[in-house]
Amino acid sequence: MHNPIKRIALAALAAAAWSAGAPARGEEFLVGVELPLTGALARVGAGMQEGVVVAAEVFNQANGRHKVRLSTIDDESSPAKAIAAVEKLASLGAVAITGGYGSNNIAPAADAADKLKLVYITSGGVDDSLVASGRRNFFRINNTAGYEKAVLGLLAEVGAKSVSILYSTKDATSDLAGNVQKALEGRGVKAVGHPFDPAIGDFKPIVNKVRLQDKSEVLLMVGYENDYVGILRAARVLKPQLKALVGVWSLATPKMAAEFPELMPNVFGTALLPYPASFETADGRAFADTYRRLYKKEPDYLGQFGYVQASLLFEAIARAADKGSVKQGGVAEELRRTERDTLIGRVRFGANGDNPNFVHRMGQHQGKKIVIVWPPQHATGKAAYPALPWQP
C-alpha cells in the first residue's frame, strides 16, 4: 500500500475506532450541595453536610479515574433561598445537586433542579408528594413509610395501649402523624392527635392536655429539633404520667445528647446507627474511618444518610461519564439503574425516584450511648420501658 492518502485515511479510521471503543478520559465534576447550615434546621444540615464531604473524600480516593468537587450553598432553612441556591449552583456548572432538608424546602428546590434538568437527590424529605409530582430528576433514599414501620414496630414491641401524637402542621409531619394514628387505631390502640403550628413557642398547653385529658402511656413527637426541645422542656415541667417519649428524625443523635443532656435520657427516636458507631462492611469502615479522620468524632446517622445519597450520586456520575452521557440525562438514567446494598440497607429507585426498600430503626438515649432497640435483628440493646428523661 503505497498510496499516502489511503494510508492517512486508514490511520484516521483506526484512530476513530479506537477512540469510540476507549473509555472516556477521567474528568472532575462539580456537584452542588444545597443545605440548611444556618436557621432552624442548621444542626441537621450540618450533619448531612459532613456525610456528603466524607462521600466525596472516599470516592475521590477509590474511583481512580473521575473526581468530584463540591460547592456548598447555605439555604438558611428557607424555601426561597433553597431555590436560589439550586439556581446559583447550576450557573456555576454543577452537574447534579444533593442535600436538602425539610420537605417544604426540598419541593421548590427540586422543582428548580427539574426545570434545569439536574438530578436532585436527598434524604431530607419524606413527604409523599415529592415523588408524586412527576419530577423526572428527583431521587430520595428514605420515605414516610420507612419511618412509620419503625415507630409502629417500637410501639407494638413495648405494648403501648394509648398514644398522644403531637405533630407539626407541615406536610411531611402531618402525613406521618396521620398514617401512624390510623394504623394504631386499626390495631385497637387509643391514639389522639394534637397538631401544632410550626411557629409555636410554648408547648405547655398541649402537654397539659396530654397530662389531664389523654392520660396516654406514650407521647409521640412528629416534628423537628426545635419542636422536640420545646415539647421535652414542657414535659419536664408538667411531668405527665407517661411511660415513654418517642420522636422521629433528628432526635436520637449524639448532637442532641451533647446539647440537651438533661432532656434526652431514655428518649426514643429513629436512628440507623448506634453511638458509638460500629461497622462490619468495607464501605462502612471506609465511611467511619474517613469521618473520624476529618471530624475527630464518632459518625451519626445524619452523616450516614448524607454519605449514602452522595455516594450513589457520585457513582452514577462516574458511570454516565464513562458513557459520555453526563450532559444528556445520563446521571438520572444511571441512578435508575442503581441497586445495591448500602449503609442504610438495599437501595433501588422506582420510576418515581423513591426507594421502596427503606425501613428505619429506632434508637434510645441510654446514658452516654444511643442503643438500637428495634427491629430485633439490628438491636444493640434492650429498650428501657417505662423510662422518662426526668427519672433516674
N, C-alpha and C positions, 0 to 999 in steps of 0.2 A: 504494500500500500504506500505509493509514493506521492499521492495527491495531498499536499499540505492542507488544503481547505477541508478535505474529507477527514484528515486526522484531527484537525481542530474541532470539527463538528462532532466527531465521535467522542472526543475528550470532554466536550461540553455536556453531551448527553450522559456520559458516565458520571460526571460531577453532579449533574442534576439528579440522577437516580440515587447516588449515594446520599445527597442532601435530603431527598424525600424520605429515605429509609432511616436516616440517622436521628437520634433523639435531639430535641431542642437544646440549645446551649443553656447552661444554668443562668438563671435570672434572679434579681432581687425584686420583690413585690411589696408595695406599700399597702398595709392593712390598716383600716381606720378603726379606732376604738372610741365609742361614744358611751360615756358612763357618768353617773352622778358622783362626783368627787367632793362636792360641797352641797349644802342644803339638807333636807330631811332624810335623804337616802344615802348620805355620804358614806356611812360605815359599811353598808353592803356593797356599794360601788367600789370602794377601796379594796374590799376582799376579792371581788371578781377581777379587778384590775391586776392584782397580784398573780392570780392564776393564769391570766392571759399572757402576762410577761414571762412567767415560767414556761408556758407552752412555746412561746417564741424562742426562748433560750434552748429548750430541748430540741425543737425542730431544727433550728439552725445548726446545732451540733451533730444531729443524727442524719439529716437528709442527704448531705454530701453534694448536692447539685444546686437546688434552688434555695433562696434565703427569703425571709420575711423581715420587714422593718415596720415597726408600729408608730402610728401617730395618734395620740390620745387627746380628745377634747372633752372637757367637763360640761355636762349638760345642766349642771346646777339643780338637778331634780325637777326640771321644768320641761313640759311638753314642747313649748315653743322653742326653747333653746336646744332641745334634742333634735328637732327638725333642722335648725340652723347648723348644728354640729355635723349632721349627716351631709348636708349640702356643702359645707366647708371641706370636709374630708374628701368628698367626690372631686371638688375643684383642685385638691392637692394631688389627685391621681390615685386615690385608694381604689383597689380592685374589689374590695368587699368590706363589710362593716361587721364588727362583733361588739358585744356589750349590751347595754340597755338594762334598766331595772324599773319595774313597775309597769303594768300593762297600759296604764293611762299615758305613760311617756313613750312606751315602745310602739304603740299603734301608729301615732303620727310619724314617728321616726322611720318605722318600717314602710309606711306609705311613701315617704320621701325617697327612701332607698329603692323601692319598687319602680317608681317613676324614672329613676336614674339607671334602672336595670342593674342594680348592685345587690348582691346577696347580703342579707341581714340575718345573722344567727345569734341566738340568745339563750340564756337560761333564766332570765329575769321576768318573764311574762307568762302567766298561766291562764289568762282569760281566754276562753274558747273562741271568742270572736276573732282572735288573732289568726287562727287557722281556718276560719270560715268565711273570710272576706275576699278570697280569690287572689291573694298575693302570690305571685309566681316565684318570688325570690326570698321568701321568708322561711326560716327554719328555727325550731326550738328543740331542746333536748329533754325538756320536762313539761309537765302539764298538770292541770287541776286533778284529773283522775288519779294520778300517782300520789298526790297529797291526800286525797280523800281515802284511798286504800290504807295509807299509813295511819291516819288519825282514827279511822274506824277500826282498824286492826288493833291498835292500842286500847281503845275504849272497850272493845269486846274482850280482850285478854284480861283486863283488870276487873271486868264485870260491872262497869258503871251502869246504874239504873236510871240516872237523871243527869242531864247536861244543860247548862246555860251557855248559849253561844253569843258572845259579844263580837260584833263584826263591823268593820268599816263599810260605808256605803259605796265605796269604789267598786268597779265592775268585777275585778278578779276575786276580791274578798267576798262580795255579795254572792257570787256564783258558788264559790266553795262552801260558804256557810249554808246556803240554801240546799245544796246537794247533800251535805252531811246531815242536816236536820231531817230531811226527807228519809234518808237511809236509816237514821236512828229510830225515827218513828215507825218505820216499817219493821224494825226489829223489836218493837214494843218498849223502847226506851223513851222516857219523857224528855222532850227537847224543847227548850224555849229560846227564841231568837231575840236579840237586843241590838238593833242597828245603831250605829253612832256616826255622826258627821266627822269626816277626816280632820276638821279643824278644831275638834273638841279639845278643851284643856283640862277639864275636871271630870274624872270618871267616877267620883264618889256616888252621885245619884244612881247611876246604872248598877254599880256594885252593890249598893244598898238594896236595890230591887232583888238582886240575886240572893242577898242575905235574908231579907224579910219575906219575900213573896215566893221566889222559886224554891229556895232551900235545896238547891241541887247538890249532887255529890261532886260534880266536875264543872269547872269554869273553863270553857274553850275560847281562846282568843284568836280571832282571824283578822289580822291587821299587819302593821309594820312596826319597826323597832320602837318608835316614839309611843305608839299605842300600847305596846306591851309594858313599857316602863310606867306609863300613866295608870294602866289597869292594876299592875302589881303594886304600885305605891298606894293606890286606893284600897286594895285588898289588904295590904299590910296594916293600914289604919283601922279598917272596919272589921277585919277578921271574920268573914263569913264561914259557916261551918261546912267547909268543903273537904273532899278527900284528895283532890289534885287540881293543879293548874296546868293547862295544856295549851300550846300555841303551834303555829306552823313555821313558815320560813323565817330565817334570820334570828332565831331565838336561842337555839341550842348551839351557841358558838363561844369560843374562848374569849372573843372580844366583849360579848355581853357579860360574861363572868367576871372579866377584869374590870369593866367599867361600872357594873352594878352588882357587886358581890353580895350585898345584903338582900337583893331581890331574887336572885337566881336559884338558890338552893332548892333542890327537888323539883324544879320546873321542867316540864317535858316540851320538846319541840322537834321538828323534823331535822334530821342530821344523817348524812351518809357515812360520816367518819366519826369514830370515837376520838377523844382527846385525852392523852397524846395519841397521834395517829400511828397506825401500823399498816404496812402494805406487803403483799406476797408476790405480786406480779412485777415483771421488769418495768412495765410502764408506770406502775405505782411507785416503785423505788426511784425511777428517774424523776418523777414529779416531786416526791418528798425530799430527795437529796438536793435537787436544784432549788426548791422552795426554801429549805433550811439554809442553804448557802447564800441565797440572795437576801433573805429577810431575817435571818438569825432567830427564827421562831418556828413553832410547830404549824403545819398547814391545817386549815379548817375546810369545811365543806363548801364555803363560798369560793375559795380558791380552787377547789376541786371542780366545781361547775365551770368556772372560767377556763380552767385548763382543758377540760373535755371539749367544750364548744369551740375553743380556739384551735385545739389540735386537729379536730375534724375538719375545720375550715382550711387550715394550712395544708393538710394532706390533699384536700380537694383542689386547692390552687396548684399544688405541685403536679397532680395528675393532669389537670387541664393544661398546664404549661407544657408538659411533655407532648401533649396532643396539639399544641398551638391554638387552643380554643378559649383562653382566658377572657379575651375581649369579645367572644361570640357566644356568651352564655354558658361556657364550659364549666365554670365553678359550680353553678346551680345543678347542672347535669351530673357532675361528679358527686355532689352531696346526695343527690337522689339515689346514686348507686352505692352509697355507704351502707355497710352492715358489718359491724364488728363489736367485740367486747371492749368496754371502756371502764374507767374508774367509777362510773355510775350504773354499770350494767350494760346490756347489749343495746346498741343504738341502731335503729333503722328508720329512715324518714319515709312517711307516707307521701302520697301525691300532694297533700295539703301542707307538707313541711313539718308535721307533727311526728313525735316519737312514741308510737303506741306501746313500746315495751317498758316505759318508765314506771317504776314503783319506788316510792321513797321509803325511808326508815325513820324510826322515832328514837331520839336520844333523850337522856335525862341528866341534868346537872347534879352530880353526886360528889360532894367535897370539891376538890380541885380538878375533877375529871368530868368528861362527858361520856356517858356509857350508852351504847346502843342497846335498847331494850326490846325492840320489835323491828322486823319479824324474828321469830326464834332462831332461824338458821343463820342469821347475821348478828345475833345478840352477843355483846361482850360482857354482859352482867344482867342482873335481875332488876326489875323495876321496884323502886321504893314506893309502896302504895298501901295505905294512905300516907301522904307526906306533903308538907307545905313549907314554903320559904321561912315562915316565922316560927316553925317548930324546930327544936334541936335535932 
